């Protein structure tokens, strides 16, 4: 069973990586779009929150796929054994 624990740990690391990257990048795009298109602070915050939500949702979807699939999902992320 130690091998399966290692595989699970690698998949969880990939999930954390994907979730964090998508959250940060989508939030940054939301902030930039808010600054570019809106003058009101509340609209800017809403744009950032929308971007963060899109990033988390996208990361969650990929994380579910990574955890359900076999090692082929790790290959898509550039991590192959």
Backbone as CSV, one residue per row, in Angstrom:
resi,resn,N_x,N_y,N_z,CA_x,CA_y,CA_z,C_x,C_y,C_z
1,UNK,0.788,-1.218,0.000,0.000,0.000,0.000,0.831,1.285,0.000
2,UNK,2.118,1.259,0.355,2.867,2.516,0.329,2.926,3.140,-1.059
3,UNK,2.930,2.327,-2.106,2.947,2.875,-3.464,1.688,3.647,-3.790
4,UNK,0.540,3.126,-3.345,-0.714,3.827,-3.626,-0.805,5.124,-2.822
5,UNK,-0.216,5.139,-1.626,-0.189,6.387,-0.855,0.641,7.445,-1.573
6,UNK,1.732,7.018,-2.166,2.591,7.952,-2.898,1.857,8.524,-4.104
7,UNK,1.138,7.665,-4.810,0.382,8.120,-5.979,-0.710,9.096,-5.550
8,UNK,-1.395,8.773,-4.466,-2.444,9.664,-3.962,-1.849,11.009,-3.536
9,UNK,-0.698,10.975,-2.871,-0.044,12.223,-2.463,0.355,13.070,-3.671
10,UNK,0.845,12.417,-4.717,1.197,13.155,-5.932,-0.032,13.777,-6.584
11,UNK,-1.124,13.034,-6.578,-2.359,13.577,-7.150,-2.867,14.759,-6.324
12,UNK,-2.777,14.655,-5.012,-3.213,15.772,-4.161,-2.312,16.983,-4.356
13,UNK,-1.012,16.771,-4.495,-0.101,17.882,-4.775,-0.461,18.555,-6.091
14,UNK,-0.777,17.754,-7.097,-1.184,18.310,-8.389,-2.486,19.105,-8.243
15,UNK,-3.407,18.606,-7.429,-4.673,19.323,-7.196,-4.441,20.671,-6.530
16,UNK,-3.618,20.676,-5.486,-3.329,21.938,-4.795,-2.666,22.928,-5.736
17,UNK,-1.762,22.434,-6.559,-1.060,23.288,-7.508,-2.036,23.897,-8.510
18,UNK,-2.895,23.071,-9.083,-3.865,23.551,-10.075,-4.831,24.544,-9.440
19,UNK,-5.346,24.218,-8.259,-6.313,25.103,-7.600,-5.695,26.466,-7.285
20,UNK,-4.491,26.465,-6.742,-3.855,27.720,-6.368,-3.533,28.567,-7.593
21,UNK,-2.986,27.934,-8.618,-2.669,28.692,-9.834,-3.912,29.283,-10.477
22,UNK,-4.941,28.486,-10.633,-6.159,28.988,-11.274,-6.792,30.110,-10.454
23,UNK,-6.794,29.968,-9.126,-7.367,31.006,-8.262,-6.595,32.315,-8.417
24,UNK,-5.285,32.242,-8.344,-4.463,33.454,-8.414,-4.550,34.108,-9.785
25,UNK,-4.401,33.309,-10.844,-4.430,33.889,-12.188,-5.802,34.475,-12.527
26,UNK,-6.859,33.784,-12.159,-8.203,34.292,-12.465,-8.517,35.537,-11.641
27,UNK,-8.060,35.565,-10.401,-8.257,36.766,-9.584,-7.504,37.945,-10.179
28,UNK,-6.288,37.705,-10.647,-5.501,38.776,-11.256,-6.165,39.301,-12.527
29,UNK,-6.703,38.400,-13.329,-7.415,38.826,-14.536,-8.662,39.634,-14.143
30,UNK,-9.356,39.199,-13.093,-10.524,39.940,-12.621,-10.172,41.329,-12.131
31,UNK,-9.067,41.444,-11.404,-8.618,42.763,-10.928,-8.273,43.654,-12.112
32,UNK,-7.523,43.120,-13.063,-7.141,43.909,-14.236,-8.373,44.352,-15.027
33,UNK,-9.315,43.431,-15.233,-10.533,43.785,-15.969,-11.349,44.821,-15.209
34,UNK,-11.404,44.679,-13.877,-12.136,45.654,-13.074,-11.521,47.038,-13.161
35,UNK,-10.194,47.100,-13.111,-9.524,48.396,-13.226,-9.683,48.994,-14.615
36,UNK,-9.732,48.150,-15.614,-9.825,48.615,-16.993,-11.229,49.087,-17.362
37,UNK,-12.249,48.363,-16.892,-13.611,48.635,-17.364,-14.528,49.359,-16.382
38,UNK,-14.240,49.341,-15.085,-15.181,49.883,-14.100,-14.538,50.976,-13.270
39,UNK,-15.380,51.920,-12.849,-14.905,53.006,-12.009,-15.314,52.815,-10.561
40,UNK,-16.390,52.128,-10.329,-16.897,51.941,-8.979,-16.105,50.851,-8.251
41,UNK,-15.732,51.105,-6.993,-14.991,50.083,-6.233,-15.771,48.781,-6.051
42,UNK,-17.087,48.898,-5.900,-17.876,47.676,-5.707,-17.895,46.824,-6.979
43,UNK,-17.937,47.466,-8.134,-17.896,46.716,-9.390,-16.527,46.063,-9.580
44,UNK,-15.485,46.749,-9.157,-14.142,46.175,-9.253,-14.005,44.955,-8.355
45,UNK,-14.538,45.061,-7.131,-14.496,43.912,-6.217,-15.316,42.748,-6.770
46,UNK,-16.459,43.074,-7.352,-17.303,42.016,-7.907,-16.604,41.318,-9.066
47,UNK,-15.888,42.077,-9.886,-15.153,41.479,-10.998,-14.046,40.564,-10.487
48,UNK,-13.353,41.004,-9.438,-12.309,40.165,-8.859,-12.907,38.897,-8.251
49,UNK,-14.030,39.035,-7.555,-14.684,37.869,-6.952,-15.173,36.896,-8.020
50,UNK,-15.693,37.435,-9.109,-16.123,36.570,-10.211,-14.933,35.809,-10.792
51,UNK,-13.827,36.506,-10.991,-12.625,35.847,-11.505,-12.126,34.768,-10.559
52,UNK,-12.152,35.051,-9.251,-11.722,34.055,-8.266,-12.651,32.844,-8.287
53,UNK,-13.923,33.081,-8.422,-14.889,31.979,-8.489,-14.701,31.117,-9.721
54,UNK,-14.427,31.755,-10.843,-14.169,31.006,-12.071,-12.911,30.161,-11.904
55,UNK,-11.888,30.736,-11.298,-10.642,29.994,-11.082,-10.826,28.812,-10.150
56,UNK,-11.553,29.017,-9.052,-11.793,27.912,-8.121,-12.645,26.821,-8.754
57,UNK,-13.649,27.212,-9.506,-14.503,26.229,-10.166,-13.738,25.420,-11.203
58,UNK,-12.906,26.094,-11.959,-12.097,25.408,-12.951,-11.084,24.478,-12.283
59,UNK,-10.476,24.940,-11.205,-9.536,24.104,-10.466,-10.208,22.906,-9.833
60,UNK,-11.397,23.100,-9.317,-12.143,21.996,-8.705,-12.488,20.931,-9.753
61,UNK,-12.887,21.378,-10.928,-13.214,20.437,-12.002,-11.997,19.605,-12.390
62,UNK,-10.866,20.273,-12.576,-9.653,19.533,-12.932,-9.200,18.635,-11.797
63,UNK,-9.357,19.086,-10.566,-8.961,18.272,-9.413,-9.817,17.004,-9.331
64,UNK,-11.103,17.118,-9.581,-11.949,15.915,-9.567,-11.517,14.949,-10.649
65,UNK,-11.170,15.475,-11.815,-10.718,14.622,-12.907,-9.394,13.948,-12.549
66,UNK,-8.493,14.675,-11.935,-7.195,14.110,-11.550,-7.381,12.984,-10.540
67,UNK,-8.241,13.190,-9.568,-8.421,12.182,-8.532,-9.175,10.954,-9.042
68,UNK,-10.031,11.109,-10.041,-10.785,9.968,-10.566,-9.984,9.175,-11.575
69,UNK,-9.186,9.863,-12.373,-8.436,9.189,-13.429,-7.210,8.492,-12.873
70,UNK,-6.585,7.724,-13.730,-5.344,7.051,-13.358,-4.177,8.016,-13.568
71,UNK,-2.986,7.506,-13.690,-1.794,8.337,-13.824,-1.778,9.161,-15.101
72,UNK,-2.679,8.909,-16.035,-2.691,9.675,-17.271,-3.001,11.140,-17.007
73,UNK,-3.748,11.459,-15.944,-4.031,12.854,-15.627,-2.775,13.593,-15.209
74,UNK,-1.889,12.906,-14.497,-0.667,13.571,-14.089,0.200,13.884,-15.292
75,UNK,0.110,13.079,-16.314,0.868,13.351,-17.536,0.411,14.627,-18.222
76,UNK,-0.878,14.936,-18.138,-1.391,16.160,-18.738,-0.858,17.394,-18.034
77,UNK,-0.523,17.258,-16.771,-0.003,18.385,-16.016,1.517,18.473,-16.071
78,UNK,2.135,17.596,-16.834,3.576,17.638,-16.946,4.283,16.837,-15.875
79,UNK,3.570,16.008,-15.151,4.149,15.195,-14.101,3.932,13.731,-14.437
80,UNK,4.903,13.103,-14.985,4.784,11.670,-15.283,5.872,10.930,-14.536
81,UNK,5.561,9.717,-14.080,6.564,8.913,-13.360,7.461,8.201,-14.325
